[in-house]
């Protein structure tokens, strides 16, 4: 018969602190997006176009879509955020919640936008490009 693992009180409190710290960092990152939505969306849109990951007929429309995505993120509840990022949760070992949410938006929703011609690159390349910009505006 298999051994049943029962964490001690100390282990349980350490695990609880780790989980609460992760949740706090997640909420903090999402709340910081409000302060830099416009500049962050501009930087992400420019970098996606510069790196030839997104081909578009209208860069301003791309930026507006990313701005709307970031604003939706700040208003979304935890279930909606988790549902959006679920397919990409394991794209990198420790993903940034904002980068992951925007990457999921680009891959799943932006591809059908009328001004987007095509999206190139792997999920990981898109994530890394977006994360590079997010880290400039939202340092850990």
Protein Blocks (a to p, Z undefined) as FASTA:
>chain_A
ZZdddddfklmmmmmmmmmmmmmmmmmmmmmmmmmmmmmmmmmmmmmmmnomaccfblkl
mmmmmmmmmmmmmmpcfklmmmmmmmmmmmpmbdcfklmmmmmmmmmmmmmpmklmbded
jfklmmmmmmmmmmmmmcZZ
